[in-house]
Amino acid sequence: MTAATEQNLRFTDWPTLLREWGPRLLLFARQQAPSPADAEDIVQEAFVRFWRARERGEADDPRLLFPLIRRIAIDHARQGRRRARRAARLAAETETAWFEPPGENGDRAELLERSLRNLPTEQREVVVLKVWGELTFEAIGEVLGISPHTAASRYRYALNHLRRTLSPVLP
């Protein structure tokens, strides 16, 4: 190791380490990460882990940050894939019908489901919790962080909206 390299490996504080090693580590992380923001997160996590290991006396060579960044990037990618699978699964579950279409009543169930989806979110939440969750207005209030009276009002508004929407179509 040359004297210049040894000098470059010595550091005494966090800002010095970041200033001297940050740009090259960020460039390396950008090759591993899907976006610049992800690369910055990976480098930040690597610096934190390295600094903690340094304080425990387990690491002292900043070159160890390169394999650490690589491992963190791999973990980050795995987490991203897991998140994407969970989101896809949730989206698929959300897109499934709220009602099982019973034979000739399938059109009716589809109409009701479409009407429910058109309700404002706060009203739809209350209807779903009341009808399918079988919760009281007190319990709905606790779940949503609103008063039981507000839950009851939203339920009433939702039912009125559904009546107006569905009465011309359904007997």
Backbone torsions as a table, in degrees:
resi	resn	phi	psi	omega
1	MET	NA	134.4	-179.1
2	THR	-80.0	164.7	-179.9
3	ALA	-63.2	-36.3	179.0
4	ALA	-65.5	-40.5	179.2
5	THR	-66.2	-42.7	178.1
6	GLU	-60.4	-42.8	179.0
7	GLN	-61.2	-39.8	-178.5
8	ASN	-68.8	-24.9	-179.6
9	LEU	-84.2	-14.8	179.8
10	ARG	-85.8	136.0	176.4
11	PHE	-153.7	155.5	-177.3
12	THR	-119.4	-21.2	-176.9
13	ASP	-144.1	166.9	-178.4
14	TRP	-57.9	-50.5	-179.0
15	PRO	-58.9	-37.2	179.3
16	THR	-65.6	-45.2	178.3
17	LEU	-60.0	-45.7	-179.4
18	LEU	-63.9	-44.2	-178.9
19	ARG	-64.1	-42.7	-175.2
20	GLU	-81.3	-32.4	-173.7
21	TRP	-109.9	-18.9	-175.3
22	GLY	-55.0	-52.2	-176.2
23	PRO	-60.2	-44.1	-178.2
24	ARG	-71.3	-33.2	177.5
25	LEU	-70.2	-38.1	177.5
26	LEU	-64.4	-41.8	177.0
27	LEU	-60.2	-43.4	178.0
28	PHE	-63.6	-43.5	-179.0
29	ALA	-65.5	-33.3	179.1
30	ARG	-64.6	-26.8	177.1
31	GLN	-74.5	-21.0	-176.1
32	GLN	-99.0	-22.9	-169.6
33	ALA	-104.8	153.9	179.8
34	PRO	-73.7	-21.1	-178.5
35	SER	-146.3	158.7	177.2
36	PRO	-59.7	-37.0	179.0
37	ALA	-64.4	-41.4	177.5
38	ASP	-63.8	-39.4	179.0
39	ALA	-62.0	-42.3	178.2
40	GLU	-63.2	-41.3	177.6
41	ASP	-62.1	-41.4	-179.1
42	ILE	-64.8	-44.8	179.1
43	VAL	-63.6	-42.3	179.2
44	GLN	-60.6	-46.4	179.5
45	GLU	-63.0	-39.5	178.6
46	ALA	-63.5	-43.8	178.6
47	PHE	-60.6	-43.4	-179.4
48	VAL	-63.6	-47.0	179.3
49	ARG	-62.0	-43.3	-179.5
50	PHE	-63.0	-45.7	-177.6
51	TRP	-63.3	-39.3	177.3
52	ARG	-65.5	-41.9	178.0
53	ALA	-64.6	-37.1	177.9
54	ARG	-62.7	-43.2	179.6
55	GLU	-64.1	-29.6	177.0
56	ARG	-84.1	-3.7	-179.7
57	GLY	81.8	16.0	-177.2
58	GLU	-93.5	-17.0	-177.7
59	ALA	-146.1	141.6	177.9
60	ASP	-143.1	-12.2	-176.4
61	ASP	-100.5	115.1	-178.2
62	PRO	-61.0	-19.1	178.0
63	ARG	-64.2	-18.7	176.9
64	LEU	-68.2	-14.3	178.4
65	LEU	-66.8	-30.1	-178.9
66	PHE	-62.7	-53.5	177.4
67	PRO	-65.6	-30.5	177.9
68	LEU	-64.6	-43.5	177.1
69	ILE	-61.1	-42.0	179.5
70	ARG	-61.2	-45.6	179.4
71	ARG	-64.2	-42.9	179.5
72	ILE	-64.3	-39.5	178.8
73	ALA	-63.5	-39.9	177.4
74	ILE	-63.7	-45.8	178.2
75	ASP	-61.3	-41.6	-179.8
76	HIS	-61.9	-43.2	179.3
77	ALA	-64.8	-41.4	178.1
78	ARG	-62.6	-43.5	178.8
79	GLN	-62.6	-39.9	178.4
80	GLY	-62.5	-41.2	178.1
81	ARG	-65.9	-40.2	178.1
82	ARG	-63.8	-43.3	178.2
83	ARG	-60.8	-42.4	-179.5
84	ALA	-64.1	-40.8	178.0
85	ARG	-64.4	-42.7	178.4
86	ARG	-62.6	-43.0	-179.5
87	ALA	-64.4	-41.7	178.9
88	ALA	-64.6	-42.0	178.9
89	ARG	-63.6	-43.4	178.9
90	LEU	-64.2	-41.6	178.7
91	ALA	-63.4	-39.9	178.7
92	ALA	-65.3	-40.3	178.7
93	GLU	-67.1	-37.3	-179.3
94	THR	-69.1	-33.7	-178.6
95	GLU	-77.5	-14.1	178.7
96	THR	-69.4	158.0	-176.2
97	ALA	-67.7	143.8	175.2
98	TRP	-76.3	-23.8	-178.1
99	PHE	-122.2	147.5	171.3
100	GLU	-84.0	119.5	-178.7
101	PRO	-68.4	112.7	-177.7
102	PRO	-86.9	90.5	175.6
103	GLY	55.8	-118.9	-175.7
104	GLU	-71.1	-14.2	178.5
105	ASN	-85.6	8.0	-179.1
106	GLY	-58.7	-40.4	179.4
107	ASP	-65.1	-39.0	179.6
108	ARG	-64.5	-44.9	178.8
109	ALA	-63.7	-39.7	178.6
110	GLU	-64.1	-41.4	178.2
111	LEU	-63.0	-44.4	179.2
112	LEU	-63.9	-43.1	178.6
113	GLU	-62.5	-43.8	179.1
114	ARG	-62.7	-39.3	178.2
115	SER	-64.7	-41.3	177.2
116	LEU	-61.7	-42.8	-179.5
117	ARG	-65.0	-24.2	179.5
118	ASN	-84.0	-8.0	176.3
119	LEU	-67.7	152.3	171.2
120	PRO	-58.8	146.8	-174.5
121	THR	-52.8	-45.8	-176.5
122	GLU	-65.4	-32.0	177.1
123	GLN	-75.6	-42.5	179.4
124	ARG	-60.2	-41.6	178.5
125	GLU	-58.1	-44.7	-178.3
126	VAL	-65.7	-43.4	180.0
127	VAL	-61.0	-46.5	-178.9
128	VAL	-62.9	-44.1	179.8
129	LEU	-66.8	-35.7	-178.1
130	LYS	-75.4	-50.8	-173.5
131	VAL	-79.1	-53.4	-175.2
132	TRP	-90.3	-29.5	177.4
133	GLY	-84.1	-15.5	-179.8
134	GLU	54.4	39.9	179.3
135	LEU	-95.0	153.3	173.6
136	THR	-78.5	166.5	177.7
137	PHE	-64.3	-32.6	176.6
138	GLU	-62.7	-45.7	179.9
139	ALA	-66.8	-39.1	177.7
140	ILE	-62.4	-42.5	177.9
141	GLY	-58.6	-42.2	178.7
142	GLU	-65.0	-43.7	-178.7
143	VAL	-62.9	-43.3	-175.0
144	LEU	-93.8	-6.1	-179.4
145	GLY	71.5	36.0	178.5
146	ILE	-129.2	169.7	178.7
147	SER	-76.0	156.1	176.3
148	PRO	-60.1	-32.5	179.0
149	HIS	-67.6	-39.1	177.3
150	THR	-65.5	-40.9	177.3
151	ALA	-59.9	-44.9	180.0
152	ALA	-64.2	-39.7	178.7
153	SER	-63.9	-45.1	179.7
154	ARG	-62.5	-38.3	178.3
155	TYR	-63.5	-45.1	-180.0
156	ARG	-62.8	-45.3	178.3
157	TYR	-61.0	-40.4	-179.9
158	ALA	-64.5	-44.4	179.4
159	LEU	-63.5	-40.9	177.4
160	ASN	-62.1	-42.5	178.9
161	HIS	-63.1	-43.4	179.0
162	LEU	-65.0	-39.5	177.5
163	ARG	-60.9	-47.7	179.9
164	ARG	-62.3	-39.7	-177.1
165	THR	-73.3	-40.4	-171.4
166	LEU	-95.9	-20.9	-175.1
167	SER	-61.2	-38.0	178.2
168	PRO	-67.8	-21.7	-174.5
169	VAL	-99.8	-39.6	-177.4
170	LEU	-102.8	146.3	178.8
171	PRO	-69.7	NA	NA
